[in-house]
Amino acid sequence: MTSFILRWTWHGKLAAILLVLSSAALTAAPATRTKPVLLYSRYYNAEGESRYLPDGTYSGVLQQMRDDFDVRIHNKPLTSETLADVKLVLIANPSDKAVGKNPAPPHFSKADVETLTKFVRTGGSLIIMGNQENHNLEIEDTNKLLSHFGIQFTNLYTDVKRIVVPKETPIIGGLAWAYYTGNSLTLDKTHAGKPRALVANDLMQKPLSGSRNSPGVLLAVSEPGQGRIVVVTDAGWITDSALKGEGIGGVAIKEQDNWEIFRHLSRWAARLPELAKPKAAGR
């Protein structure tokens, strides 16, 4: 009888120990990593504007971005509540005028500028992309926002080029950029955000199509406060046709690393771990 009681007691203790260990293992199981939120804002694009739609020419790049981000599409005002759990905001080719008989698009208001500036300075990130003048690009009010980061759009333009970024360039060095026309940037080197050019136009390199070849910066970054901002002067370079090497407007640059460039810029902006860069296309 005593032997039976001892065996029963030991088995009971063993079962209790196994239960505790099992519970501890479940508790210690690693949680699924939450991806940072990328919000593609269409609020500043005119109603009826067919360029860069999330289910159109930007569908491919946004799908690829889901490997790194929780991608959301948004067409309402950007408020502090909307941005509460957002890490990166993408705005492409903010519109100047109405399209057809649709209402005029909203420009960056004073409230918008305050909201986005606070968002970036407190750790958020922003990518804004310009374009060429015949793509209904709004500059004046956009520059009121960009002034808080030491960057300004200009009305100077550069046409299509294949740009191999020097290897020593931070973030995107050594990659080949298929640039499909856009405006230039100027930088305020005294600004606290320390804006810097990643790509400046090389006037010695003639455009593959078109004749415009203006001096200035084509791609810049700034780090105001705790956040990061990327400003690109072309919005067509990440469209489906550009990424596939099919080109835009009858001009195709097949040997390019546009997806890799955009991914590296986005990950840098969101402070994700840096990826190894592939060998530049065409080399």
PyRosetta script that sets phi, psi and omega in degrees:
from pyrosetta import init, pose_from_sequence

init()
pose = pose_from_sequence("MTSFILRWTWHGKLAAILLVLSSAALTAAPATRTKPVLLYSRYYNAEGESRYLPDGTYSGVLQQMRDDFDVRIHNKPLTSETLADVKLVLIANPSDKAVGKNPAPPHFSKADVETLTKFVRTGGSLIIMGNQENHNLEIEDTNKLLSHFGIQFTNLYTDVKRIVVPKETPIIGGLAWAYYTGNSLTLDKTHAGKPRALVANDLMQKPLSGSRNSPGVLLAVSEPGQGRIVVVTDAGWITDSALKGEGIGGVAIKEQDNWEIFRHLSRWAARLPELAKPKAAGR")
pose.set_psi(1, -44.6)
pose.set_omega(1, 178.7)
pose.set_phi(2, -61.5)
pose.set_psi(2, -41.1)
pose.set_omega(2, 179.2)
pose.set_phi(3, -61.7)
pose.set_psi(3, -41.0)
pose.set_omega(3, -179.9)
pose.set_phi(4, -63.2)
pose.set_psi(4, -43.9)
pose.set_omega(4, -179.6)
pose.set_phi(5, -62.4)
pose.set_psi(5, -41.3)
pose.set_omega(5, -179.9)
pose.set_phi(6, -64.3)
pose.set_psi(6, -43.4)
pose.set_omega(6, 179.3)
pose.set_phi(7, -62.9)
pose.set_psi(7, -41.9)
pose.set_omega(7, -179.2)
pose.set_phi(8, -64.3)
pose.set_psi(8, -42.2)
pose.set_omega(8, -180.0)
pose.set_phi(9, -63.6)
pose.set_psi(9, -43.5)
pose.set_omega(9, -179.5)
pose.set_phi(10, -64.1)
pose.set_psi(10, -44.2)
pose.set_omega(10, 179.0)
pose.set_phi(11, -63.0)
pose.set_psi(11, -37.6)
pose.set_omega(11, 178.6)
pose.set_phi(12, -65.3)
pose.set_psi(12, -42.4)
pose.set_omega(12, 179.0)
pose.set_phi(13, -65.4)
pose.set_psi(13, -40.7)
pose.set_omega(13, -180.0)
pose.set_phi(14, -62.7)
pose.set_psi(14, -42.4)
pose.set_omega(14, 179.2)
pose.set_phi(15, -63.1)
pose.set_psi(15, -40.0)
pose.set_omega(15, 179.6)
pose.set_phi(16, -64.8)
pose.set_psi(16, -41.2)
pose.set_omega(16, 179.1)
pose.set_phi(17, -63.0)
pose.set_psi(17, -45.0)
pose.set_omega(17, -180.0)
pose.set_phi(18, -62.9)
pose.set_psi(18, -37.4)
pose.set_omega(18, 178.7)
pose.set_phi(19, -64.5)
pose.set_psi(19, -42.7)
pose.set_omega(19, 178.9)
pose.set_phi(20, -63.6)
pose.set_psi(20, -45.1)
pose.set_omega(20, -179.8)
pose.set_phi(21, -63.5)
pose.set_psi(21, -39.6)
pose.set_omega(21, 179.2)
pose.set_phi(22, -64.1)
pose.set_psi(22, -43.1)
pose.set_omega(22, 179.1)
pose.set_phi(23, -64.1)
pose.set_psi(23, -39.6)
pose.set_omega(23, 179.6)
pose.set_phi(24, -64.6)
pose.set_psi(24, -39.8)
pose.set_omega(24, -180.0)
pose.set_phi(25, -64.0)
pose.set_psi(25, -40.6)
pose.set_omega(25, 179.1)
pose.set_phi(26, -65.8)
pose.set_psi(26, -40.2)
pose.set_omega(26, 179.6)
pose.set_phi(27, -64.5)
pose.set_psi(27, -36.8)
pose.set_omega(27, -176.0)
pose.set_phi(28, -83.0)
pose.set_psi(28, -5.6)
pose.set_omega(28, -178.7)
pose.set_phi(29, -59.6)
pose.set_psi(29, 132.4)
pose.set_omega(29, -177.2)
pose.set_phi(30, -63.4)
pose.set_psi(30, 136.9)
pose.set_omega(30, 178.3)
pose.set_phi(31, -75.5)
pose.set_psi(31, 151.4)
pose.set_omega(31, 177.5)
pose.set_phi(32, -64.3)
pose.set_psi(32, 130.4)
pose.set_omega(32, -178.0)
pose.set_phi(33, -67.8)
pose.set_psi(33, 129.4)
pose.set_omega(33, 178.0)
pose.set_phi(34, -85.1)
pose.set_psi(34, 129.4)
pose.set_omega(34, 179.3)
pose.set_phi(35, -77.5)
pose.set_psi(35, 144.3)
pose.set_omega(35, 174.5)
pose.set_phi(36, -64.9)
pose.set_psi(36, 151.4)
pose.set_omega(36, -177.1)
pose.set_phi(37, -88.5)
pose.set_psi(37, 126.6)
pose.set_omega(37, 170.4)
pose.set_phi(38, -106.3)
pose.set_psi(38, 120.6)
pose.set_omega(38, 179.9)
pose.set_phi(39, -106.9)
pose.set_psi(39, 115.1)
pose.set_omega(39, 175.5)
pose.set_phi(40, -89.3)
pose.set_psi(40, 105.9)
pose.set_omega(40, -176.7)
pose.set_phi(41, -88.2)
pose.set_psi(41, 122.6)
pose.set_omega(41, 174.4)
pose.set_phi(42, -104.3)
pose.set_psi(42, 10.1)
pose.set_omega(42, -175.9)
pose.set_phi(43, -61.7)
pose.set_psi(43, -34.5)
pose.set_omega(43, -176.0)
pose.set_phi(44, -93.6)
pose.set_psi(44, 8.3)
pose.set_omega(44, 175.7)
pose.set_phi(45, -100.0)
pose.set_psi(45, 133.6)
pose.set_omega(45, -175.8)
pose.set_phi(46, -60.9)
pose.set_psi(46, 144.0)
pose.set_omega(46, 173.2)
pose.set_phi(47, -61.6)
pose.set_psi(47, 131.1)
pose.set_omega(47, -176.7)
pose.set_phi(48, 93.6)
pose.set_psi(48, -6.3)
pose.set_omega(48, 177.7)
pose.set_phi(49, -73.8)
pose.set_psi(49, 120.8)
pose.set_omega(49, -174.3)
pose.set_phi(50, -93.8)
pose.set_psi(50, -9.2)
pose.set_omega(50, -179.4)
pose.set_phi(51, -75.4)
pose.set_psi(51, 140.3)
pose.set_omega(51, 168.6)
pose.set_phi(52, 62.8)
pose.set_psi(52, 32.8)
pose.set_omega(52, 177.9)
pose.set_phi(53, -70.2)
pose.set_psi(53, 144.0)
pose.set_omega(53, -179.4)
pose.set_phi(54, -65.1)
pose.set_psi(54, -24.4)
pose.set_omega(54, 175.5)
pose.set_phi(55, -106.9)
pose.set_psi(55, 16.6)
pose.set_omega(55, 178.4)
pose.set_phi(56, -122.2)
pose.set_psi(56, -118.5)
pose.set_omega(56, -173.6)
pose.set_phi(57, -73.3)
pose.set_psi(57, -10.7)
pose.set_omega(57, 175.3)
pose.set_phi(58, -102.7)
pose.set_psi(58, 5.9)
pose.set_omega(58, -175.8)
pose.set_phi(59, -63.5)
pose.set_psi(59, -39.2)
pose.set_omega(59, -178.1)
pose.set_phi(60, -66.3)
pose.set_psi(60, -48.7)
pose.set_omega(60, -177.3)
pose.set_phi(61, -66.9)
pose.set_psi(61, -37.9)
pose.set_omega(61, 179.1)
pose.set_phi(62, -67.4)
pose.set_psi(62, -34.9)
pose.set_omega(62, 176.2)
pose.set_phi(63, -65.1)
pose.set_psi(63, -43.4)
pose.set_omega(63, 178.4)
pose.set_phi(64, -64.6)
pose.set_psi(64, -34.5)
pose.set_omega(64, -179.2)
pose.set_phi(65, -65.7)
pose.set_psi(65, -18.2)
pose.set_omega(65, 179.6)
pose.set_phi(66, -68.1)
pose.set_psi(66, -12.0)
pose.set_omega(66, 173.7)
pose.set_phi(67, -67.5)
pose.set_psi(67, -29.7)
pose.set_omega(67, -176.1)
pose.set_phi(68, -111.1)
pose.set_psi(68, -22.7)
pose.set_omega(68, -171.3)
pose.set_phi(69, -133.3)
pose.set_psi(69, 157.1)
pose.set_omega(69, 164.7)
pose.set_phi(70, -86.8)
pose.set_psi(70, 102.6)
pose.set_omega(70, -172.2)
pose.set_phi(71, -87.9)
pose.set_psi(71, 129.2)
pose.set_omega(71, 176.2)
pose.set_phi(72, -123.8)
pose.set_psi(72, 148.1)
pose.set_omega(72, 175.9)
pose.set_phi(73, -110.6)
pose.set_psi(73, 135.5)
pose.set_omega(73, -172.5)
pose.set_phi(74, -143.6)
pose.set_psi(74, 134.3)
pose.set_omega(74, 178.8)
pose.set_phi(75, -128.8)
pose.set_psi(75, 23.5)
pose.set_omega(75, 178.1)
pose.set_phi(76, -110.6)
pose.set_psi(76, 170.3)
pose.set_omega(76, 177.7)
pose.set_phi(77, -56.3)
pose.set_psi(77, 147.1)
pose.set_omega(77, 179.5)
pose.set_phi(78, -89.7)
pose.set_psi(78, 103.6)
pose.set_omega(78, 179.7)
pose.set_phi(79, -105.1)
pose.set_psi(79, 168.3)
pose.set_omega(79, 178.1)
pose.set_phi(80, -63.0)
pose.set_psi(80, -31.1)
pose.set_omega(80, 178.1)
pose.set_phi(81, -69.1)
pose.set_psi(81, -42.8)
pose.set_omega(81, 178.8)
pose.set_phi(82, -61.4)
pose.set_psi(82, -38.0)
pose.set_omega(82, -174.3)
pose.set_phi(83, -89.8)
pose.set_psi(83, 2.1)
pose.set_omega(83, -172.0)
pose.set_phi(84, -55.3)
pose.set_psi(84, -40.2)
pose.set_omega(84, -178.9)
pose.set_phi(85, -113.7)
pose.set_psi(85, 17.9)
pose.set_omega(85, -178.9)
pose.set_phi(86, -93.3)
pose.set_psi(86, 138.0)
pose.set_omega(86, 176.8)
pose.set_phi(87, -99.9)
pose.set_psi(87, -38.8)
pose.set_omega(87, -173.6)
pose.set_phi(88, -136.0)
pose.set_psi(88, 128.7)
pose.set_omega(88, 175.7)
pose.set_phi(89, -108.5)
pose.set_psi(89, 132.8)
pose.set_omega(89, 177.0)
pose.set_phi(90, -114.4)
pose.set_psi(90, 126.6)
pose.set_omega(90, 176.9)
pose.set_phi(91, -129.3)
pose.set_psi(91, 123.8)
pose.set_omega(91, -177.2)
pose.set_phi(92, -118.8)
pose.set_psi(92, 126.5)
pose.set_omega(92, 172.4)
pose.set_phi(93, 50.6)
pose.set_psi(93, 62.3)
pose.set_omega(93, 177.2)
pose.set_phi(94, -55.8)
pose.set_psi(94, 136.0)
pose.set_omega(94, -171.6)
pose.set_phi(95, -83.4)
pose.set_psi(95, 148.4)
pose.set_omega(95, 178.4)
pose.set_phi(96, -92.0)
pose.set_psi(96, -51.8)
pose.set_omega(96, -172.2)
pose.set_phi(97, -122.1)
pose.set_psi(97, 169.1)
pose.set_omega(97, 177.6)
pose.set_phi(98, -67.3)
pose.set_psi(98, 153.1)
pose.set_omega(98, 174.9)
pose.set_phi(99, -105.1)
pose.set_psi(99, 119.3)
pose.set_omega(99, -178.3)
pose.set_phi(100, 62.1)
pose.set_psi(100, -133.8)
pose.set_omega(100, -178.5)
pose.set_phi(101, -96.8)
pose.set_psi(101, 12.5)
pose.set_omega(101, 178.6)
pose.set_phi(102, -74.9)
pose.set_psi(102, 161.8)
pose.set_omega(102, 178.2)
pose.set_phi(103, -65.5)
pose.set_psi(103, 156.2)
pose.set_omega(103, 178.3)
pose.set_phi(104, -63.4)
pose.set_psi(104, 143.4)
pose.set_omega(104, -178.7)
pose.set_phi(105, -75.3)
pose.set_psi(105, 151.5)
pose.set_omega(105, 173.5)
pose.set_phi(106, -70.7)
pose.set_psi(106, 138.7)
pose.set_omega(106, 170.9)
pose.set_phi(107, -96.9)
pose.set_psi(107, 172.9)
pose.set_omega(107, 176.1)
pose.set_phi(108, -65.8)
pose.set_psi(108, 114.8)
pose.set_omega(108, 178.5)
pose.set_phi(109, -87.2)
pose.set_psi(109, 173.6)
pose.set_omega(109, 177.0)
pose.set_phi(110, -59.7)
pose.set_psi(110, -40.7)
pose.set_omega(110, 179.1)
pose.set_phi(111, -65.8)
pose.set_psi(111, -40.2)
pose.set_omega(111, 177.8)
pose.set_phi(112, -61.3)
pose.set_psi(112, -44.8)
pose.set_omega(112, -179.1)
pose.set_phi(113, -61.5)
pose.set_psi(113, -43.7)
pose.set_omega(113, 179.8)
pose.set_phi(114, -64.0)
pose.set_psi(114, -43.3)
pose.set_omega(114, -178.9)
pose.set_phi(115, -64.2)
pose.set_psi(115, -47.5)
pose.set_omega(115, -177.2)
pose.set_phi(116, -71.9)
pose.set_psi(116, -34.9)
pose.set_omega(116, 177.2)
pose.set_phi(117, -64.5)
pose.set_psi(117, -44.3)
pose.set_omega(117, 177.4)
pose.set_phi(118, -63.9)
pose.set_psi(118, -41.0)
pose.set_omega(118, 179.1)
pose.set_phi(119, -56.7)
pose.set_psi(119, -46.7)
pose.set_omega(119, -178.4)
pose.set_phi(120, -71.2)
pose.set_psi(120, -46.2)
pose.set_omega(120, -176.3)
pose.set_phi(121, -64.1)
pose.set_psi(121, -23.8)
pose.set_omega(121, -179.5)
pose.set_phi(122, -98.8)
pose.set_psi(122, 13.6)
pose.set_omega(122, 172.3)
pose.set_phi(123, 118.9)
pose.set_psi(123, -5.2)
pose.set_omega(123, 176.9)
pose.set_phi(124, -78.7)
pose.set_psi(124, 169.6)
pose.set_omega(124, -179.2)
pose.set_phi(125, -131.0)
pose.set_psi(125, 154.4)
pose.set_omega(125, -173.2)
pose.set_phi(126, -143.5)
pose.set_psi(126, 133.7)
pose.set_omega(126, 170.8)
pose.set_phi(127, -119.4)
pose.set_psi(127, 121.6)
pose.set_omega(127, 176.7)
pose.set_phi(128, -119.6)
pose.set_psi(128, 134.1)
pose.set_omega(128, -179.2)
pose.set_phi(129, -122.3)
pose.set_psi(129, 131.3)
pose.set_omega(129, 177.9)
pose.set_phi(130, -90.1)
pose.set_psi(130, -151.3)
pose.set_omega(130, -178.5)
pose.set_phi(131, -177.2)
pose.set_psi(131, -159.2)
pose.set_omega(131, 176.2)
pose.set_phi(132, -97.8)
pose.set_psi(132, 164.6)
pose.set_omega(132, -170.2)
pose.set_phi(133, -65.9)
pose.set_psi(133, -26.9)
pose.set_omega(133, -178.9)
pose.set_phi(134, -87.4)
pose.set_psi(134, 14.5)
pose.set_omega(134, 177.1)
pose.set_phi(135, -109.4)
pose.set_psi(135, 27.9)
pose.set_omega(135, 174.7)
pose.set_phi(136, 57.6)
pose.set_psi(136, 40.6)
pose.set_omega(136, -176.9)
pose.set_phi(137, -83.5)
pose.set_psi(137, 129.9)
pose.set_omega(137, 176.0)
pose.set_phi(138, -94.5)
pose.set_psi(138, 128.9)
pose.set_omega(138, -176.3)
pose.set_phi(139, -115.8)
pose.set_psi(139, -44.1)
pose.set_omega(139, -169.9)
pose.set_phi(140, -57.3)
pose.set_psi(140, -52.9)
pose.set_omega(140, -179.0)
pose.set_phi(141, -75.7)
pose.set_psi(141, -28.9)
pose.set_omega(141, 174.8)
pose.set_phi(142, -62.6)
pose.set_psi(142, -37.6)
pose.set_omega(142, 179.2)
pose.set_phi(143, -66.6)
pose.set_psi(143, -25.1)
pose.set_omega(143, 176.2)
pose.set_phi(144, -65.3)
pose.set_psi(144, -34.3)
pose.set_omega(144, 174.4)
pose.set_phi(145, -73.7)
pose.set_psi(145, -48.8)
pose.set_omega(145, -175.6)
pose.set_phi(146, -64.2)
pose.set_psi(146, -24.2)
pose.set_omega(146, 179.7)
pose.set_phi(147, -62.0)
pose.set_psi(147, -24.7)
pose.set_omega(147, 179.0)
pose.set_phi(148, -75.2)
pose.set_psi(148, -6.9)
pose.set_omega(148, -179.9)
pose.set_phi(149, -120.5)
pose.set_psi(149, 5.6)
pose.set_omega(149, 176.5)
pose.set_phi(150, 78.8)
pose.set_psi(150, 22.9)
pose.set_omega(150, -177.2)
pose.set_phi(151, -130.2)
pose.set_psi(151, 145.4)
pose.set_omega(151, 177.6)
pose.set_phi(152, -139.5)
pose.set_psi(152, 138.7)
pose.set_omega(152, 169.6)
pose.set_phi(153, -76.7)
pose.set_psi(153, 149.4)
pose.set_omega(153, 173.8)
pose.set_phi(154, -121.3)
pose.set_psi(154, 175.0)
pose.set_omega(154, 175.1)
pose.set_phi(155, -101.2)
pose.set_psi(155, 29.3)
pose.set_omega(155, 175.4)
pose.set_phi(156, -104.0)
pose.set_psi(156, 141.2)
pose.set_omega(156, -169.5)
pose.set_phi(157, -128.8)
pose.set_psi(157, 152.7)
pose.set_omega(157, 176.4)
pose.set_phi(158, -131.7)
pose.set_psi(158, 134.7)
pose.set_omega(158, -177.5)
pose.set_phi(159, -87.3)
pose.set_psi(159, -172.2)
pose.set_omega(159, -167.7)
pose.set_phi(160, -58.0)
pose.set_psi(160, 130.3)
pose.set_omega(160, 176.9)
pose.set_phi(161, -145.6)
pose.set_psi(161, 151.9)
pose.set_omega(161, 166.9)
pose.set_phi(162, -103.5)
pose.set_psi(162, 112.7)
pose.set_omega(162, -173.0)
pose.set_phi(163, -111.4)
pose.set_psi(163, 119.2)
pose.set_omega(163, 173.4)
pose.set_phi(164, -91.3)
pose.set_psi(164, 112.9)
pose.set_omega(164, -175.5)
pose.set_phi(165, -72.1)
pose.set_psi(165, 130.0)
pose.set_omega(165, 179.8)
pose.set_phi(166, -52.9)
pose.set_psi(166, 142.7)
pose.set_omega(166, -175.0)
pose.set_phi(167, -59.2)
pose.set_psi(167, -31.7)
pose.set_omega(167, -176.4)
pose.set_phi(168, -77.6)
pose.set_psi(168, -5.2)
pose.set_omega(168, -179.5)
pose.set_phi(169, -68.6)
pose.set_psi(169, 131.3)
pose.set_omega(169, 177.5)
pose.set_phi(170, -61.4)
pose.set_psi(170, 151.7)
pose.set_omega(170, 170.7)
pose.set_phi(171, 73.7)
pose.set_psi(171, -52.9)
pose.set_omega(171, -171.9)
pose.set_phi(172, -124.8)
pose.set_psi(172, 16.1)
pose.set_omega(172, -177.2)
pose.set_phi(173, -58.1)
pose.set_psi(173, 137.1)
pose.set_omega(173, 176.6)
pose.set_phi(174, 88.2)
pose.set_psi(174, -4.7)
pose.set_omega(174, -178.4)
pose.set_phi(175, -95.5)
pose.set_psi(175, 155.3)
pose.set_omega(175, -178.3)
pose.set_phi(176, -100.3)
pose.set_psi(176, 123.8)
pose.set_omega(176, -175.8)
pose.set_phi(177, -106.5)
pose.set_psi(177, 119.4)
pose.set_omega(177, 172.2)
pose.set_phi(178, -86.8)
pose.set_psi(178, 105.7)
pose.set_omega(178, -173.9)
pose.set_phi(179, -102.5)
pose.set_psi(179, 121.3)
pose.set_omega(179, -173.1)
pose.set_phi(180, -110.1)
pose.set_psi(180, 50.2)
pose.set_omega(180, 172.8)
pose.set_phi(181, 80.6)
pose.set_psi(181, 132.5)
pose.set_omega(181, 176.8)
pose.set_phi(182, -173.4)
pose.set_psi(182, -176.9)
pose.set_omega(182, -179.9)
pose.set_phi(183, -91.8)
pose.set_psi(183, 173.6)
pose.set_omega(183, -177.5)
pose.set_phi(184, -104.7)
pose.set_psi(184, 167.5)
pose.set_omega(184, 178.3)
pose.set_phi(185, -120.3)
pose.set_psi(185, 151.7)
pose.set_omega(185, 166.3)
pose.set_phi(186, -118.4)
pose.set_psi(186, 150.1)
pose.set_omega(186, -176.4)
pose.set_phi(187, -121.5)
pose.set_psi(187, 139.9)
pose.set_omega(187, 174.2)
pose.set_phi(188, -94.9)
pose.set_psi(188, 98.8)
pose.set_omega(188, -174.6)
pose.set_phi(189, -67.7)
pose.set_psi(189, -12.6)
pose.set_omega(189, 178.8)
pose.set_phi(190, -89.1)
pose.set_psi(190, -5.9)
pose.set_omega(190, -176.2)
pose.set_phi(191, -68.7)
pose.set_psi(191, 145.7)
pose.set_omega(191, -177.4)
pose.set_phi(192, -64.5)
pose.set_psi(192, -23.3)
pose.set_omega(192, 178.7)
pose.set_phi(193, -74.9)
pose.set_psi(193, -6.2)
pose.set_omega(193, 179.8)
pose.set_phi(194, 51.2)
pose.set_psi(194, 56.5)
pose.set_omega(194, 178.8)
pose.set_phi(195, -61.3)
pose.set_psi(195, 142.7)
pose.set_omega(195, -179.7)
pose.set_phi(196, -144.9)
pose.set_psi(196, 149.5)
pose.set_omega(196, -179.8)
pose.set_phi(197, -82.9)
pose.set_psi(197, 133.9)
pose.set_omega(197, 169.0)
pose.set_phi(198, -96.3)
pose.set_psi(198, -32.2)
pose.set_omega(198, 176.5)
pose.set_phi(199, -138.0)
pose.set_psi(199, 119.6)
pose.set_omega(199, 171.7)
pose.set_phi(200, -108.9)
pose.set_psi(200, 147.0)
pose.set_omega(200, -177.5)
pose.set_phi(201, -68.1)
pose.set_psi(201, 128.6)
pose.set_omega(201, 175.5)
pose.set_phi(202, -89.9)
pose.set_psi(202, 106.6)
pose.set_omega(202, -175.7)
pose.set_phi(203, -67.4)
pose.set_psi(203, -17.8)
pose.set_omega(203, 179.1)
pose.set_phi(204, -76.5)
pose.set_psi(204, -18.7)
pose.set_omega(204, 178.4)
pose.set_phi(205, -92.3)
pose.set_psi(205, 117.0)
pose.set_omega(205, -177.9)
pose.set_phi(206, -79.6)
pose.set_psi(206, 146.2)
pose.set_omega(206, 177.7)
pose.set_phi(207, -62.2)
pose.set_psi(207, 148.5)
pose.set_omega(207, 176.3)
pose.set_phi(208, -72.9)
pose.set_psi(208, -25.8)
pose.set_omega(208, 177.4)
pose.set_phi(209, -151.3)
pose.set_psi(209, 139.3)
pose.set_omega(209, -176.4)
pose.set_phi(210, 87.8)
pose.set_psi(210, 168.0)
pose.set_omega(210, -175.3)
pose.set_phi(211, -117.3)
pose.set_psi(211, -8.5)
pose.set_omega(211, -176.9)
pose.set_phi(212, -74.4)
pose.set_psi(212, 134.2)
pose.set_omega(212, -174.1)
pose.set_phi(213, -154.8)
pose.set_psi(213, 68.3)
pose.set_omega(213, -170.8)
pose.set_phi(214, -86.8)
pose.set_psi(214, 148.0)
pose.set_omega(214, 174.8)
pose.set_phi(215, -68.4)
pose.set_psi(215, 150.9)
pose.set_omega(215, 177.6)
pose.set_phi(216, 141.4)
pose.set_psi(216, -179.8)
pose.set_omega(216, -178.0)
pose.set_phi(217, -94.9)
pose.set_psi(217, 137.4)
pose.set_omega(217, 179.9)
pose.set_phi(218, -102.8)
pose.set_psi(218, -21.8)
pose.set_omega(218, -179.4)
pose.set_phi(219, -152.2)
pose.set_psi(219, 127.6)
pose.set_omega(219, -177.0)
pose.set_phi(220, -139.7)
pose.set_psi(220, 159.8)
pose.set_omega(220, 175.6)
pose.set_phi(221, -132.1)
pose.set_psi(221, 158.1)
pose.set_omega(221, 177.1)
pose.set_phi(222, -147.7)
pose.set_psi(222, 153.6)
pose.set_omega(222, -178.0)
pose.set_phi(223, -131.1)
pose.set_psi(223, 71.2)
pose.set_omega(223, 179.3)
pose.set_phi(224, -79.0)
pose.set_psi(224, 132.8)
pose.set_omega(224, -180.0)
pose.set_phi(225, 60.0)
pose.set_psi(225, -129.5)
pose.set_omega(225, -179.0)
pose.set_phi(226, -97.6)
pose.set_psi(226, -1.1)
pose.set_omega(226, -174.5)
pose.set_phi(227, -105.9)
pose.set_psi(227, -177.6)
pose.set_omega(227, 179.9)
pose.set_phi(228, -138.7)
pose.set_psi(228, 146.2)
pose.set_omega(228, 178.6)
pose.set_phi(229, -134.3)
pose.set_psi(229, 140.8)
pose.set_omega(229, 175.9)
pose.set_phi(230, -121.2)
pose.set_psi(230, 130.1)
pose.set_omega(230, 176.8)
pose.set_phi(231, -122.4)
pose.set_psi(231, 121.4)
pose.set_omega(231, -179.0)
pose.set_phi(232, -117.0)
pose.set_psi(232, 142.1)
pose.set_omega(232, -174.1)
pose.set_phi(233, -97.0)
pose.set_psi(233, 14.4)
pose.set_omega(233, 176.8)
pose.set_phi(234, -139.9)
pose.set_psi(234, 135.4)
pose.set_omega(234, 177.7)
pose.set_phi(235, -106.5)
pose.set_psi(235, -13.3)
pose.set_omega(235, -177.6)
pose.set_phi(236, -83.1)
pose.set_psi(236, -11.7)
pose.set_omega(236, -172.8)
pose.set_phi(237, -69.4)
pose.set_psi(237, -14.8)
pose.set_omega(237, 177.9)
pose.set_phi(238, -113.5)
pose.set_psi(238, 16.3)
pose.set_omega(238, 174.2)
pose.set_phi(239, -69.8)
pose.set_psi(239, 163.0)
pose.set_omega(239, -178.3)
pose.set_phi(240, -55.7)
pose.set_psi(240, -45.3)
pose.set_omega(240, -176.6)
pose.set_phi(241, -67.1)
pose.set_psi(241, -35.6)
pose.set_omega(241, 178.5)
pose.set_phi(242, -68.4)
pose.set_psi(242, -44.1)
pose.set_omega(242, -178.6)
pose.set_phi(243, -66.5)
pose.set_psi(243, -29.3)
pose.set_omega(243, 179.1)
pose.set_phi(244, -83.0)
pose.set_psi(244, -4.8)
pose.set_omega(244, -178.1)
pose.set_phi(245, 81.2)
pose.set_psi(245, 11.0)
pose.set_omega(245, 179.6)
pose.set_phi(246, -83.8)
pose.set_psi(246, -18.1)
pose.set_omega(246, 174.3)
pose.set_phi(247, 83.3)
pose.set_psi(247, -173.9)
pose.set_omega(247, -177.7)
pose.set_phi(248, -137.3)
pose.set_psi(248, 138.0)
pose.set_omega(248, 174.9)
pose.set_phi(249, 60.5)
pose.set_psi(249, 32.9)
pose.set_omega(249, 177.9)
pose.set_phi(250, 84.1)
pose.set_psi(250, 1.8)
pose.set_omega(250, 178.3)
pose.set_phi(251, -115.6)
pose.set_psi(251, 121.5)
pose.set_omega(251, -177.7)
pose.set_phi(252, -117.9)
pose.set_psi(252, 129.1)
pose.set_omega(252, 174.0)
pose.set_phi(253, -113.1)
pose.set_psi(253, 101.1)
pose.set_omega(253, -172.9)
pose.set_phi(254, -78.4)
pose.set_psi(254, -38.1)
pose.set_omega(254, -177.2)
pose.set_phi(255, -91.0)
pose.set_psi(255, 92.5)
pose.set_omega(255, -175.3)
pose.set_phi(256, -150.7)
pose.set_psi(256, 159.9)
pose.set_omega(256, -178.6)
pose.set_phi(257, -121.3)
pose.set_psi(257, 36.3)
pose.set_omega(257, -172.9)
pose.set_phi(258, -59.2)
pose.set_psi(258, -40.5)
pose.set_omega(258, 178.5)
pose.set_phi(259, -63.2)
pose.set_psi(259, -45.4)
pose.set_omega(259, -179.7)
pose.set_phi(260, -62.8)
pose.set_psi(260, -39.7)
pose.set_omega(260, 178.9)
pose.set_phi(261, -62.9)
pose.set_psi(261, -47.8)
pose.set_omega(261, -178.9)
pose.set_phi(262, -64.2)
pose.set_psi(262, -40.0)
pose.set_omega(262, 179.6)
pose.set_phi(263, -65.1)
pose.set_psi(263, -43.0)
pose.set_omega(263, 178.9)
pose.set_phi(264, -64.3)
pose.set_psi(264, -41.7)
pose.set_omega(264, 178.9)
pose.set_phi(265, -63.9)
pose.set_psi(265, -43.5)
pose.set_omega(265, -178.6)
pose.set_phi(266, -65.7)
pose.set_psi(266, -43.5)
pose.set_omega(266, 179.5)
pose.set_phi(267, -66.8)
pose.set_psi(267, -38.6)
pose.set_omega(267, 176.5)
pose.set_phi(268, -62.2)
pose.set_psi(268, -46.7)
pose.set_omega(268, -178.6)
pose.set_phi(269, -59.4)
pose.set_psi(269, -40.5)
pose.set_omega(269, -177.6)
pose.set_phi(270, -86.4)
pose.set_psi(270, 2.3)
pose.set_omega(270, -179.5)
pose.set_phi(271, 60.6)
pose.set_psi(271, 37.4)
pose.set_omega(271, 171.8)
pose.set_phi(272, -84.6)
pose.set_psi(272, 158.1)
pose.set_omega(272, -179.0)
pose.set_phi(273, -56.4)
pose.set_psi(273, 141.6)
pose.set_omega(273, -178.9)
pose.set_phi(274, -69.8)
pose.set_psi(274, 141.1)
pose.set_omega(274, 177.9)
pose.set_phi(275, -98.4)
pose.set_psi(275, 154.0)
pose.set_omega(275, 173.7)
pose.set_phi(276, -68.4)
pose.set_psi(276, 137.4)
pose.set_omega(276, -179.2)
pose.set_phi(277, -87.7)
pose.set_psi(277, 136.7)
pose.set_omega(277, 177.1)
pose.set_phi(278, -74.6)
pose.set_psi(278, 167.4)
pose.set_omega(278, 173.2)
pose.set_phi(279, -64.8)
pose.set_psi(279, 137.9)
pose.set_omega(279, -177.3)
pose.set_phi(280, -56.9)
pose.set_psi(280, 139.8)
pose.set_omega(280, 178.5)
pose.set_phi(281, -59.7)
pose.set_psi(281, 136.3)
pose.set_omega(281, 178.0)
pose.set_phi(282, 87.5)
pose.set_psi(282, 3.0)
pose.set_omega(282, -179.6)
pose.set_phi(283, -113.1)
pose.dump_pdb("model.pdb")
